[in-house]
């Protein structure tokens, strides 16, 4: 217990930290309540499940996270993926809450395992362009998903997915089959939020706006006009957290395989969000965070949600940012925020039930618009062609494919483009000119019949580059005038089994034709790979020259060895040198 980050904070906790923590907690709670109700609307779950994710998951994550400002709970992206997953089970005898609970358990188990296995830093290998493209798609889909609610179209079949529901909504609008009062309520909510943010920028616009609209709805009996409220979607009842137990029973095992893909995608997205948010806020606050601890916190919070009836959650950009901006000093701020939400659930649940659905839809549409990172999109589109390709492919995939599939498509595309870029070794022939200096040969016709060829290799020699590297060397080795190859690996990095086998095959080919392969400038890492793989013994330790302090000494020693093999004085041996041309 002494190793828990929150326990370390409690040891020196005092009134100077408590006051800003409490103020930040109250603000975060005011933001969390309307967002939680809106996420229930997105995911198609009872509002109580979403609020429990804020209360239970938020509290558990706060006790385990290393970040002072990270806030856990339901998010836009998780809600949309969850909704798409639930829609995919249309017609099957599994209710949405049960699917959400099992999914929370699977996500939590994956994240918890990743944190305990210290895999937190793996997320750095996922391109930022993937996240930008995915966030943009989530924003667009979130806006599109609210149109049926804003128009008061209640008989749209959502089992076809968000885009299918959008098409059906458009058909209703064309046939004028919508409720004008709902559209008016949505427009009123937009105007009210904008007015509060403009004239009272320090006030929580969403909470105050929705509270005022709720009172207005109750006093004016707006449900009688056909305007749907939260109570119509699943009334938020006064309740306290209760233990539900393990959600995965024998009867539920049949649909677990169908949930695994979505669970892995949500877990990856949650890990990305948690580490990204915690590191961003830590940079601004000067705090140091532990990426693996963040994964443990996310995983434990999702497992707790599944046991206490909450939907899956993740780190929230909006609520974590609000926590930081309002002066939170420790993790206790997020824990107190969960407690305040629970108190609000106990005392204000009847009033929350009068919030009109079109007002929540307007609120979520505004969030969706703010989620589209326009500045980051510009950077991703203009930085490199690879970044632009990754951004557009991820965006289109998220709009037209399953959201969990889009994560894999985006990550796979970014890795494929990187490997393609890294796997292009180029060799350019150099020779000594009349002045004794190295210079590129202007014409192959001027090539001398050198007996010793020095090939300088610089860059990554992993499996993706091995085949091209080997084929280029073999092409040079076809010149029978070359009796000794000196492969200079001073600046070569990351040899693997594929590259080692390519070196062994080249050595065997040269030996069959009565020639020799020497290797110079071998770093400690490269020498370890050659020794462990057996390649060092196969090529011969006398033919491998480790790098020294002087970068040219090992190559000179290799050159001396080559002249001995050729039984020539060093000054009589002709030398050709090949050097990697930088990839532009």
Secondary structure, DSSP 8 states (H G I E B T S, - for coil): -TTSHHHHHHHT--HHHHHHHHHHHHHHHHHHHHHHHHHHHHHT--HHHHHHIIIIIHHHHHHH-S-SS--EE--HHHHHHHHHHHHTTTTSS--HHHHHHHHHHHHHHHHHHHHHTT-GGGGGGS-HHHHHHHHHHHHHHHHHHHHHHHHT-----GGGHHHHHHHHHHHHHHTT-S-HHHHHHHHHHHHHHHHHHHH-TTS-HHHHHHHHHHHHHHHHTGGGGT--BHHHHH---------------GGGGGGHHHHHHHHHHHHHHHHHHHHHHHHHHHHHHT----HHHHHHHHHHHHHHHHHHT----EE-HHHHHHHHHTT--STHHHHHHHHHHHHHHHHHHHHHTTSBHHHHHHHHHHHHHHHS-HHHHHHHHHS-HHHHHHHHHHHHHHHHS-HHHHHHHHHHHHHHHHHHHHS---EEEEEE-TTS-EEE-S-GGG----SEEEEEEEEE-SHHHHHHHHHHHHHHHT-TT--EEEEEEEEEE---HHHHHHHHHHHHHHHHTT-EEEEEEE-HHHHHHHHHHTHHHHH-GGGEEE--SSTTHHHHHHHHHHHHHHT--GGG--EEEEEE----
